[in-house]
Amino acid sequence: MPVLVIFKANNITKQMYETLKKEVDWEHNPPSGLIIHSSAFDESGNSTNVADVWNSEQDLNNFVSNRLIPAMQKHNIPIPPEPEIFQIHNINAYAGIEKYRV
């Protein structure tokens, strides 16, 4: 069952996020089961907020365990607190989403 995953981390900067994005390369080598990924930062750039939709919680756990955590450890990036995970009730994607497709 698809899940909405919300990560909030007050100690991961925009620069750290960009390091992870390059190291993990989820844009060119997307993890199995990832449907959509979005990120945002507070005005200081020191608080990361990520919202993902995954095909399943197992797909999320595989990615986090096998790709994300090892990259975070390699670059001494703090491990964020546990994410909030919600079962998806409804997903709608509209024509405007195409401009964000990788």
N, C-alpha and C positions, 0 to 999 in steps of 0.2 A: 504494500500500500504506500502511495507517495506521502512524503513528509515535507513540512516547512521547517527549516532550521534557522534559528536566530542566534548568531554569535555576537557577543558584546565584550570588548576588551579595552580597558582604560590604559593599558600599557603597551599597545602595539601601534606604532606610528605609521604614517603613510609610507615612509621610506622602508620600514620593515615589511610592510605589505607588498611593496613593489619588489623587494628582494625575494620574498616567497613566491610571488607571481612568476618571476623569472626562473627561479630554481625548480619549482614544481611544474611549471609550464602548462597550467590547466587550460590556457587558451588554445595551444596547438596540440596538446595531448590530453584531451578532457577525460576526467575520471569516469569510469563506468557508472551509469546511473544518475549523473548530474544533469538536471533539466535546465536550471537557470541559476546564475550566480550574480549577486549584486553586492556592492560595498559602498560605504559612505563613512565620512570622518567628521568629527566636530570641527569647530572653527580653528582650534589650535593644531589640528592634524595629529593629535596624540590619542584619540579615542576611536577605535575601529568598530564599525557595525556592519555585519554581514548577514544577508538574507539569502538563503539557498532553497531550492526545491530539488529534492532527490526522489528517485523511483522507490527507494526503500531506506529504512534506517540502516540496514546491513551494508548497502552501497556506501552510505555516508561513513560508517565505521571503518570499512575497508580503506577508503581514501585517507581518512584521518590517521589511522594506524600505520599504513604502509607508505604514504607519501608526505602528508602534511607534517606530522610530528617529527619524523626524521629530518626534514628540511629545517624545521624550527630549531631543533637541537643543533644541527650543523652550524647555523648562523646565530646561535645564542639568543633566539627570539623567545620571549616568555610564552609559555603554554597558557592559552586563555582559559577562563572558567568553562565548565560544562555548558553546552548550548541548550537553549530551549528547543524542544522538538514537539511539533504538533502534527497530528494526522490531517492530511488535506481533505477538505470538504468539497472544494470547487477550484478549478483552475481555468482562467480565461486568458488567451493571448490574442492581441489585436494587431492589426497591420503595422502599427508603429514599431513593433518589436524587431522587425527585420533590420532596422538601422543599427541595432546593437548585436546582431549575430556575428559570431567570430568564425 
